Amino acid sequence: MKKKPGYQKILHACMKAQNDGIDFIWIDTCCMDKGNHDEVARDIKSMYAYYENSVVCYAYLVDVYKWNFGRESLPWYREQWRKWMFEDSEWFQRGWTLQELLAPKEVVFFSRKWKKIGTREELKELICSVTAIPLELLGGKSSPKDFDVKTRMSWAMGRMTTKSPDQAYCLLGILDVTLEPDYAEDVETAFGRLRDAFEKAHLGYLDAESHEKSLINSLVCQNVDDRMQTTVRRPKPMGDSTENPYQYVGMCNLYMVYQSLKSRNGEQ
């Protein structure tokens, strides 16, 4: 059992917490009994508070490997490689990691080998380009409550969860509402109940547009619009082929190596 990735993740997280002088650590993978409905419901409603009241959140990006690739290459190439690895991490595509990203006072990202990647503050421009979440929020200059409810709900669009209603439930703390989870409902119904719960808690806050039939489509459109206004992600070779052809060719080769290694790692 000690050789399993999940055990090693817990072990290294505890070691890191101990080194940082932290006495207690909460990890959702081992602190929730998913076979107990009452416990799951309680933790889902309390999880945001766990992160919000924490000293720090360790974000473990298991698919960020080969962080030190190309030690002998130019510094710019190494920087670009790391940028691709970080932006493409599955961590940014999962629903429940949204509150891990936004609720804590500080978030520190680690690679597969537990090498520090950086803090949320240090990486806010990259995170903004991936998620379309505003820089002022990622930088700690504002809180989720400073943004309208549809904008907050749109942050969950495109994110994956094992159970579809969790796409709505992962927003409970971000919207500051409580909702009894019901895994028999579909995602549209879950988002409708989420909207109704918010309106009940904050009377007169929502406009008439928020009651349109296809709430999900509206949120997807808003998310896409917001992403279009952020820095465009271009995980492909950069460089000016006229002024610096060697750099351009080098970037093409580097990107081919990156895609090949990424593909092989995904098959393992």
Rosetta silent file (secondary structure, phi, psi, omega in degrees, C-alpha in Angstrom):
SEQUENCE: MKKKPGYQKILHACMKAQNDGIDFIWIDTCCMDKGNHDEVARDIKSMYAYYENSVVCYAYLVDVYKWNFGRESLPWYREQWRKWMFEDSEWFQRGWTLQELLAPKEVVFFSRKWKKIGTREELKELICSVTAIPLELLGGKSSPKDFDVKTRMSWAMGRMTTKSPDQAYCLLGILDVTLEPDYAEDVETAFGRLRDAFEKAHLGYLDAESHEKSLINSLVCQNVDDRMQTTVRRPKPMGDSTENPYQYVGMCNLYMVYQSLKSRNGEQ
SCORE:     score description
SCORE:     0.000 S_00000001
   1 L     0.000  -33.958 -177.211    0.000    0.000    0.000 S_00000001
   2 L   -67.720  -16.326  179.274    2.889    2.352    0.783 S_00000001
   3 L   -86.661  -10.372 -177.856    4.009    2.163   -2.836 S_00000001
   4 L   -70.211  144.246 -178.974    0.692    3.482   -4.154 S_00000001
   5 H   -56.194  -38.253 -179.097    0.706    7.064   -5.530 S_00000001
   6 H   -63.178  -40.053  179.045   -2.108    8.121   -3.184 S_00000001
   7 H   -66.306  -43.388 -179.126   -0.158    7.030   -0.110 S_00000001
   8 H   -64.501  -35.132  176.819    2.989    8.794   -1.314 S_00000001
   9 H   -62.355  -46.624  179.852    0.996   11.975   -1.950 S_00000001
  10 H   -64.452  -43.675 -179.297   -0.318   11.951    1.620 S_00000001
  11 H   -59.680  -49.003 -178.195    3.113   11.134    3.046 S_00000001
  12 H   -68.081  -35.504  177.671    4.879   13.966    1.199 S_00000001
  13 H   -64.216  -41.843  178.540    2.108   16.441    2.016 S_00000001
  14 H   -66.045  -39.959  178.336    2.421   15.602    5.724 S_00000001
  15 H   -63.960  -40.863  179.580    6.207   15.912    5.564 S_00000001
  16 H   -65.632  -42.464  178.990    5.900   19.289    3.867 S_00000001
  17 H   -62.359  -42.399  179.628    3.381   20.478    6.479 S_00000001
  18 H   -62.824  -42.554  178.851    5.666   19.323    9.286 S_00000001
  19 H   -65.113  -27.632  179.280    8.618   21.163    7.758 S_00000001
  20 L   -88.421    4.543  178.516    6.469   24.295    7.525 S_00000001
  21 L    75.899   24.962  179.790    5.579   24.055   11.216 S_00000001
  22 L  -100.308  130.486 -174.416    1.951   23.078   10.586 S_00000001
  23 L   -88.462  -25.623 -176.314    0.396   20.646   13.076 S_00000001
  24 L  -131.285  143.338  178.663   -2.749   19.596   11.191 S_00000001
  25 L  -135.299  141.079  178.217   -3.463   18.808    7.542 S_00000001
  26 L  -117.223  125.274 -179.205   -6.772   18.093    5.791 S_00000001
  27 L  -127.540  120.586 -173.385   -6.754   16.009    2.600 S_00000001
  28 H   -63.826  -26.933 -176.689  -10.043   15.310    0.858 S_00000001
  29 H   -70.485  -19.428 -179.840   -8.881   11.957   -0.537 S_00000001
  30 H  -126.328   -4.233 -177.947   -8.579   10.426    2.935 S_00000001
  31 H  -103.244    6.991  178.330  -10.720   12.676    5.153 S_00000001
  32 L  -127.052  126.759  174.666  -14.077   11.903    3.512 S_00000001
  33 L   -89.864   97.280 -174.246  -15.998    8.631    3.765 S_00000001
  34 L   -70.184   -8.718  176.423  -17.711    8.663    0.382 S_00000001
  35 L   -86.693   -6.529 -179.352  -19.866    5.721    1.402 S_00000001
  36 L  -108.261  106.096 -174.892  -21.549    7.821    4.091 S_00000001
  37 H   -59.707  -42.944 -177.808  -24.078   10.203    2.525 S_00000001
  38 H   -63.497  -39.625 -179.907  -24.438   12.352    5.646 S_00000001
  39 H   -69.307  -40.693  177.926  -20.672   12.777    5.962 S_00000001
  40 H   -61.898  -45.064  179.815  -20.297   13.603    2.279 S_00000001
  41 H   -61.461  -42.780  179.941  -23.079   16.184    2.512 S_00000001
  42 H   -64.004  -45.065 -176.965  -21.521   17.738    5.612 S_00000001
  43 H   -70.928  -35.164  177.808  -18.034   17.936    4.097 S_00000001
  44 H   -62.096  -40.582 -179.174  -19.249   19.292    0.769 S_00000001
  45 H   -75.656  -20.301 -176.633  -20.995   22.128    2.604 S_00000001
  46 H  -104.209  -12.889 -170.131  -17.969   22.733    4.869 S_00000001
  47 H   -59.027  -40.930 -179.188  -15.091   22.176    2.438 S_00000001
  48 H   -60.295  -39.845  179.288  -14.792   25.779    1.309 S_00000001
  49 H   -65.767  -35.119  177.024  -14.443   26.870    4.944 S_00000001
  50 H   -57.773  -47.889 -179.445  -11.682   24.282    5.465 S_00000001
  51 H   -69.997  -41.702 -176.550   -9.653   25.898    2.673 S_00000001
  52 H   -63.092  -35.192 -177.377  -10.628   29.469    3.560 S_00000001
  53 L   -92.809    4.146 -178.336   -9.458   29.069    7.173 S_00000001
  54 L   -79.175  157.708  173.993   -6.252   27.228    6.279 S_00000001
  55 L   -72.545  -41.292 -178.165   -2.767   28.667    6.621 S_00000001
  56 L  -158.032  153.709  174.123   -1.825   27.354    3.180 S_00000001
  57 E  -116.392  125.918  174.844   -3.080   24.970    0.491 S_00000001
  58 E   -91.180  115.852  177.891   -0.630   22.599   -1.215 S_00000001
  59 E   -98.325  111.448 -176.029   -1.731   22.038   -4.808 S_00000001
  60 E   -96.750  111.781 -178.781   -0.138   18.814   -6.064 S_00000001
  61 L   -98.965   90.524 -171.677    0.057   18.702   -9.869 S_00000001
  62 L   -65.546  -24.396 -178.046    0.800   15.040  -10.496 S_00000001
  63 L   -93.974    7.228  173.893    1.017   15.458  -14.280 S_00000001
  64 L   -93.657   89.194 -177.536    3.674   18.190  -14.121 S_00000001
  65 L  -110.924  174.596  179.509    6.684   15.948  -14.680 S_00000001
  66 L    49.156   45.214 -177.188   10.134   16.582  -16.200 S_00000001
  67 L   -64.851  -30.232 -178.500   10.156   19.998  -14.544 S_00000001
  68 L  -100.040   26.535 -178.687   13.912   20.303  -15.009 S_00000001
  69 L   -61.939  140.188  173.975   13.891   19.187  -18.649 S_00000001
  70 L    73.406   44.217 -178.914   16.598   20.706  -20.832 S_00000001
  71 L   -59.388  -30.400 -177.751   19.076   21.816  -18.193 S_00000001
  72 L   -88.479   -6.211 -178.339   21.694   22.398  -20.886 S_00000001
  73 L   -83.780  176.137 -179.523   19.340   24.340  -23.164 S_00000001
  74 L   -64.569  144.974 -179.628   18.759   28.074  -23.219 S_00000001
  75 H   -54.461  -35.934 -178.010   16.931   29.511  -20.157 S_00000001
  76 H   -64.857  -37.168  178.611   14.113   30.799  -22.378 S_00000001
  77 H   -66.587  -42.415  179.340   13.432   27.280  -23.667 S_00000001
  78 H   -62.042  -40.755  179.107   13.331   25.872  -20.129 S_00000001
  79 H   -63.761  -41.740 -179.915   10.923   28.611  -19.098 S_00000001
  80 H   -66.824  -39.851  177.742    8.639   27.899  -22.046 S_00000001
  81 H   -58.201  -47.789 -178.811    8.675   24.153  -21.312 S_00000001
  82 H   -64.712  -35.728  178.120    7.597   24.781  -17.730 S_00000001
  83 H   -62.359  -45.222  178.183    4.876   27.155  -18.906 S_00000001
  84 H   -61.257  -46.994 -177.720    3.392   24.452  -21.141 S_00000001
  85 H   -59.160  -45.034 -176.933    3.565   21.853  -18.382 S_00000001
  86 H   -67.555  -48.600 -177.367    1.838   24.102  -15.852 S_00000001
  87 H   -63.121  -33.866 -175.324   -0.906   25.371  -18.170 S_00000001
  88 L   -86.508    0.257 -176.901   -1.767   21.890  -19.445 S_00000001
  89 L   -62.430  139.973  178.677   -2.122   20.324  -15.993 S_00000001
  90 H   -63.367  -21.842 -178.224   -5.371   18.446  -15.383 S_00000001
  91 H   -54.272  -35.090 -178.638   -5.591   20.240  -12.014 S_00000001
  92 H   -82.124   -1.910 -179.399   -7.041   23.278  -13.806 S_00000001
  93 H  -108.199    1.588 -177.721   -9.689   21.136  -15.507 S_00000001
  94 E  -100.760  145.821 -175.330  -11.225   19.629  -12.360 S_00000001
  95 L   -68.274  -48.265 -173.353  -14.261   21.060  -10.610 S_00000001
  96 L   -70.540  -19.434  178.901  -13.333   20.679   -6.958 S_00000001
  97 H   -73.483  -10.686  179.566   -9.921   22.310   -7.402 S_00000001
  98 H   -61.364  -43.574 -179.957  -11.704   25.606   -8.096 S_00000001
  99 H   -75.903  -27.586  173.380  -12.261   26.240   -4.404 S_00000001
 100 H   -62.755  -33.534 -179.099   -8.728   25.048   -3.601 S_00000001
 101 H   -75.192  -38.096 -170.193   -7.529   27.781   -5.932 S_00000001
 102 H   -99.515  -32.216 -171.562   -9.725   30.616   -4.640 S_00000001
 103 L   -75.683  -42.942 -172.973  -10.518   30.032   -0.955 S_00000001
 104 L   -68.321  158.229  175.049   -7.103   29.781    0.793 S_00000001
 105 L   -67.465  -36.497 -179.491   -4.999   32.737    1.866 S_00000001
 106 L  -141.333  139.637  175.891   -2.040   31.159    0.082 S_00000001
 107 E  -125.292  130.562  177.886   -1.716   28.386   -2.506 S_00000001
 108 E  -119.173  127.210 -177.944    1.618   26.715   -3.306 S_00000001
 109 E   -95.940  138.705  178.768    1.929   24.508   -6.395 S_00000001
 110 E  -127.235  148.545  178.471    4.149   21.417   -6.492 S_00000001
 111 L   -84.785 -179.232 -177.566    5.221   19.169   -9.353 S_00000001
 112 L   -56.342  -35.767 -179.636    4.999   15.366   -9.482 S_00000001
 113 L   -92.062   15.885  179.670    8.334   15.066   -7.639 S_00000001
 114 L    61.994   35.696  170.899    7.221   17.611   -5.023 S_00000001
 115 L   -90.400  134.037 -178.426    9.411   20.363   -6.458 S_00000001
 116 E   -66.464  127.516  176.866    7.974   23.796   -5.753 S_00000001
 117 E   -90.526  -43.859 -179.515    6.553   25.418   -8.898 S_00000001
 118 E   157.272  177.494  179.000    5.455   28.688   -7.301 S_00000001
 119 E   -97.601  168.027  177.299    2.659   30.393   -5.394 S_00000001
 120 L   -59.144  -39.534  178.997   -0.710   31.582   -6.672 S_00000001
 121 L   -63.800  -43.910 -177.890    0.552   35.151   -6.451 S_00000001
 122 L   -68.663  -29.290 -173.841    3.699   34.371   -8.451 S_00000001
 123 L  -109.018   15.669 -171.775    1.797   32.447  -11.131 S_00000001
 124 H   -61.085  -35.149  179.313   -1.357   34.570  -11.324 S_00000001
 125 H   -64.623  -42.883  178.170   -0.822   35.661  -14.958 S_00000001
 126 H   -65.740  -42.912 -179.002   -0.514   32.052  -16.130 S_00000001
 127 H   -64.166  -39.825  178.113   -3.483   30.950  -14.028 S_00000001
 128 H   -61.621  -40.508 -178.388   -5.574   33.809  -15.387 S_00000001
 129 H   -67.764  -26.254 -179.465   -4.762   32.790  -18.958 S_00000001
 130 H   -86.486  -39.314 -169.865   -5.922   29.220  -18.241 S_00000001
 131 H  -106.436  -18.517 -174.157   -9.018   29.903  -16.129 S_00000001
 132 L    68.495   13.130  174.531  -10.145   33.458  -17.053 S_00000001
 133 L   -77.018  131.239 -173.414  -10.357   34.180  -13.315 S_00000001
 134 L   -57.021  145.886 -178.912   -9.463   37.877  -12.778 S_00000001
 135 H   -61.300  -38.264 -177.376   -5.944   38.811  -11.732 S_00000001
 136 H   -64.479  -29.167  177.012   -7.126   40.923   -8.800 S_00000001
 137 H   -76.180  -44.506  179.488   -8.818   37.860   -7.286 S_00000001
 138 H   -65.855  -29.697 -179.805   -5.832   35.571   -7.850 S_00000001
 139 L   -86.116    0.636  177.145   -3.558   38.241   -6.426 S_00000001
 140 L    81.039   11.461 -178.887   -5.574   38.542   -3.234 S_00000001
 141 L   -89.632   -7.050  176.814   -6.739   42.101   -3.896 S_00000001
 142 L  -149.346  170.776  179.134  -10.403   41.075   -4.046 S_00000001
 143 L  -119.696  163.883  178.875  -12.623   38.189   -2.945 S_00000001
 144 H   -53.963  -32.194 -177.924  -15.123   36.040   -4.906 S_00000001
 145 H   -65.156  -15.210  179.557  -17.955   38.052   -3.333 S_00000001
 146 H   -78.994   -4.443 -177.180  -16.767   41.100   -5.291 S_00000001
 147 L  -115.654  148.089 -176.776  -17.930   39.482   -8.546 S_00000001
 148 L   -65.556  159.468 -170.670  -21.493   38.932   -9.741 S_00000001
 149 H   -63.988  -37.937 -179.434  -23.025   35.510   -9.306 S_00000001
 150 H   -67.623  -34.926  176.645  -23.094   34.532  -12.992 S_00000001
 151 H   -64.318  -44.255  179.426  -19.403   35.331  -13.335 S_00000001
 152 H   -63.774  -41.925  179.352  -18.625   33.143  -10.342 S_00000001
 153 H   -66.374  -32.888 -178.087  -20.776   30.317  -11.683 S_00000001
 154 H   -67.557  -21.710  179.720  -19.108   30.590  -15.096 S_00000001
 155 L   -64.068  -21.698 -179.117  -15.724   29.732  -13.555 S_00000001
 156 L   -85.546   -9.828 -177.466  -16.909   26.123  -13.188 S_00000001
 157 L   -68.463  138.248  179.370  -17.687   25.739  -16.908 S_00000001
 158 L    84.588   -5.028  178.526  -15.437   23.306  -18.753 S_00000001
 159 L   -91.096  148.835 -174.937  -14.296   21.679  -15.524 S_00000001
 160 E  -104.286  144.452  172.315  -14.747   17.939  -14.991 S_00000001
 161 L  -136.954  152.402 -179.838  -16.177   16.081  -12.012 S_00000001
 162 L   -61.428  -41.069  177.471  -16.727   12.362  -11.456 S_00000001
 163 L  -112.668  127.486 -172.161  -20.406   13.029  -10.758 S_00000001
 164 L   -56.927  -38.362  179.722  -22.050   15.665  -12.942 S_00000001
 165 L   -62.490  -20.626  179.493  -23.995   17.492  -10.160 S_00000001
 166 H   -63.844  -19.006  175.712  -20.649   18.218   -8.487 S_00000001
 167 H   -61.664  -29.404  175.828  -20.079   20.837  -11.187 S_00000001
 168 H   -89.195  -42.091 -175.704  -22.689   22.856   -9.298 S_00000001
 169 H   -64.354  -28.851 -179.439  -21.876   21.712   -5.757 S_00000001
 170 L   -69.690   -6.321  179.349  -18.230   22.813   -6.062 S_00000001
 171 L   -98.932   -1.670 -174.714  -19.553   26.395   -6.252 S_00000001
 172 H   -54.953  -52.243 -179.018  -21.402   26.356   -2.915 S_00000001
 173 H   -67.874  -35.560 -179.330  -18.696   28.098   -0.927 S_00000001
 174 H   -66.634  -31.073  177.286  -17.818   30.459   -3.765 S_00000001
 175 H   -94.256   -6.208  179.228  -21.466   31.594   -3.875 S_00000001
 176 L    60.034   48.701  176.669  -21.778   31.488   -0.066 S_00000001
 177 L  -134.109  164.192  174.719  -24.887   29.279   -0.077 S_00000001
 178 L  -116.808  145.947 -177.604  -25.803   25.855    1.296 S_00000001
 179 L  -153.546  132.490  178.707  -27.488   23.122   -0.697 S_00000001
 180 L   -75.420  119.607 -179.268  -28.254   19.509    0.110 S_00000001
 181 L   -65.749  139.768  178.675  -26.464   17.361   -2.511 S_00000001
 182 L  -136.816  100.165 -174.037  -28.674   15.057   -4.548 S_00000001
 183 L   -80.031    6.233  174.118  -26.727   12.763   -6.875 S_00000001
 184 L   -89.628  -11.463 -178.026  -29.913   11.541   -8.536 S_00000001
 185 L   -91.151  158.868  177.122  -30.347   14.912  -10.287 S_00000001
 186 L   -88.348  174.670 -173.343  -28.721   16.030  -13.546 S_00000001
 187 H   -67.883  -34.858  178.283  -26.355   18.965  -13.869 S_00000001
 188 H   -62.399  -44.896  178.889  -29.000   21.346  -15.256 S_00000001
 189 H   -64.380  -40.406  179.970  -31.255   20.704  -12.264 S_00000001
 190 H   -61.989  -42.777  179.157  -28.321   21.095   -9.878 S_00000001
 191 H   -69.038  -33.921  176.518  -27.421   24.490  -11.345 S_00000001
 192 H   -64.500  -43.181  177.939  -31.060   25.540  -11.210 S_00000001
 193 H   -66.496  -35.777  178.332  -31.243   24.653   -7.513 S_00000001
 194 H   -63.272  -44.801  177.549  -27.949   26.443   -6.958 S_00000001
 195 H   -61.750  -43.687 -179.148  -29.326   29.588   -8.582 S_00000001
 196 H   -65.355  -37.878  178.937  -32.524   29.366   -6.529 S_00000001
 197 H   -65.381  -38.091  178.812  -30.550   28.868   -3.300 S_00000001
 198 H   -67.545  -42.464 -178.925  -28.485   31.946   -4.054 S_00000001
 199 H   -64.612  -35.236  178.774  -31.566   34.023   -4.827 S_00000001
 200 H   -67.907  -37.396 -179.177  -33.178   32.905   -1.581 S_00000001
 201 H   -79.084  -25.948 -177.171  -30.093   33.898    0.393 S_00000001
 202 L  -131.749   78.061 -175.687  -29.598   37.175   -1.497 S_00000001
 203 L   -59.295  133.093  175.976  -33.012   38.555   -2.407 S_00000001
 204 L    78.341    5.094 -177.247  -33.121   40.839   -5.432 S_00000001
 205 L   -80.129  -38.530 -176.693  -29.514   40.195   -6.396 S_00000001
 206 L   -83.943  147.502  177.533  -30.159   38.226   -9.582 S_00000001
 207 L   -93.441  173.860 -176.698  -31.586   39.804  -12.708 S_00000001
 208 H   -62.455  -30.319 -177.895  -34.333   38.385  -14.913 S_00000001
 209 H   -62.075  -28.046 -177.681  -31.772   37.024  -17.377 S_00000001
 210 H   -69.801   -9.599 -179.405  -30.554   34.560  -14.743 S_00000001
 211 H  -102.307   13.517  178.905  -33.903   32.734  -14.981 S_00000001
 212 L   -65.533  158.635 -173.166  -33.576   31.920  -18.650 S_00000001
 213 L   -59.612  -51.393 -175.194  -34.184   28.296  -19.587 S_00000001
 214 L   -96.802   80.692  179.166  -30.645   27.319  -20.540 S_00000001
 215 H   -64.119  -40.022 -178.882  -28.585   28.596  -17.636 S_00000001
 216 H   -60.008  -48.020  179.736  -25.694   26.292  -18.534 S_00000001
 217 H   -59.168  -39.038  179.157  -25.453   27.653  -22.099 S_00000001
 218 H   -63.810  -41.751 -179.418  -25.454   31.188  -20.756 S_00000001
 219 H   -68.920  -38.481  177.526  -22.638   30.394  -18.326 S_00000001
 220 H   -62.112  -44.958  179.472  -20.595   28.669  -21.036 S_00000001
 221 H   -60.952  -41.757  179.478  -20.950   31.725  -23.311 S_00000001
 222 H   -65.758  -40.631  179.231  -19.842   34.038  -20.517 S_00000001
 223 H   -62.400  -43.534  179.126  -16.866   31.815  -19.724 S_00000001
 224 H   -63.405  -44.044  178.996  -15.790   31.784  -23.372 S_00000001
 225 H   -60.343  -42.854  179.988  -16.150   35.569  -23.630 S_00000001
 226 H   -65.154  -39.626  179.159  -14.062   36.058  -20.503 S_00000001
 227 H   -65.119  -36.779 -179.906  -11.367   33.713  -21.787 S_00000001
 228 H   -65.285  -24.326 -178.237  -11.200   35.602  -25.082 S_00000001
 229 H   -90.546   -9.025  177.080  -10.441   38.783  -23.161 S_00000001
 230 L   -89.790  177.123  177.996   -7.553   37.269  -21.184 S_00000001
 231 L   -58.061  128.766 -177.036   -4.049   36.612  -22.456 S_00000001
 232 L   -70.243  129.063  176.019   -4.342   34.159  -25.336 S_00000001
 233 L   -79.915  130.146  178.703   -2.840   30.763  -24.595 S_00000001
 234 L  -134.851   78.009 -179.828   -0.541   29.581  -27.350 S_00000001
 235 L   -76.550   63.449  179.708    1.091   26.267  -26.408 S_00000001
 236 L  -147.863  168.039 -176.737    3.024   26.147  -29.645 S_00000001
 237 L   -55.293  132.697  175.667    6.440   27.292  -30.895 S_00000001
 238 L  -103.608  170.941  175.308    7.088   31.003  -30.494 S_00000001
 239 L   125.958  157.916  178.658    9.655   33.136  -32.289 S_00000001
 240 L   -99.763  110.842 -174.808   10.141   35.309  -35.321 S_00000001
 241 L   -66.787  -16.798  179.692   11.106   33.099  -38.248 S_00000001
 242 L   -88.591  -49.642 -176.619   12.583   36.087  -40.085 S_00000001
 243 L   -84.061  -29.142 -177.285   14.657   37.774  -37.403 S_00000001
 244 L  -139.121   69.757 -176.361   15.496   34.715  -35.324 S_00000001
 245 H   -63.684  -32.069 -178.654   15.144   31.529  -37.395 S_00000001
 246 H   -67.105  -40.167  178.173   17.337   29.476  -35.059 S_00000001
 247 H   -65.522  -39.700 -179.089   15.119   30.215  -32.097 S_00000001
 248 H   -63.950  -46.657  178.948   12.019   29.351  -34.118 S_00000001
 249 H   -63.000  -41.426  178.763   13.424   26.000  -35.276 S_00000001
 250 H   -61.565  -39.990  179.456   14.590   25.273  -31.737 S_00000001
 251 H   -68.058  -37.293  177.173   11.118   25.988  -30.383 S_00000001
 252 H   -61.058  -46.337  179.659    9.545   23.711  -33.004 S_00000001
 253 H   -64.084  -42.126  179.902   11.837   20.870  -31.963 S_00000001
 254 H   -62.503  -41.027 -178.793   11.209   21.543  -28.284 S_00000001
 255 H   -67.383  -36.257  177.092    7.454   21.494  -28.789 S_00000001
 256 H   -63.962  -42.345  177.834    7.644   18.179  -30.657 S_00000001
 257 H   -63.319  -42.910 -179.256    9.622   16.668  -27.773 S_00000001
 258 H   -60.348  -49.076 -178.784    7.109   18.093  -25.288 S_00000001
 259 H   -64.116  -38.735 -179.816    4.087   16.653  -27.112 S_00000001
 260 H   -65.665  -45.363 -179.427    5.788   13.269  -27.538 S_00000001
 261 H   -67.249  -39.775  178.496    6.731   13.021  -23.866 S_00000001
 262 H   -62.508  -41.604  179.555    3.318   14.221  -22.771 S_00000001
 263 H   -65.076  -44.935  179.827    1.645   11.582  -24.967 S_00000001
 264 H   -64.089  -39.691 -179.536    3.846    8.769  -23.668 S_00000001
 265 H   -66.001  -34.472  179.412    3.252    9.799  -20.073 S_00000001
 266 H   -69.386  -25.709 -179.129   -0.505    9.769  -20.651 S_00000001
 267 H   -81.361  -20.753 -176.094   -0.337    6.183  -21.918 S_00000001
 268 L   -76.607    0.000    0.000    1.510    4.910  -18.843 S_00000001
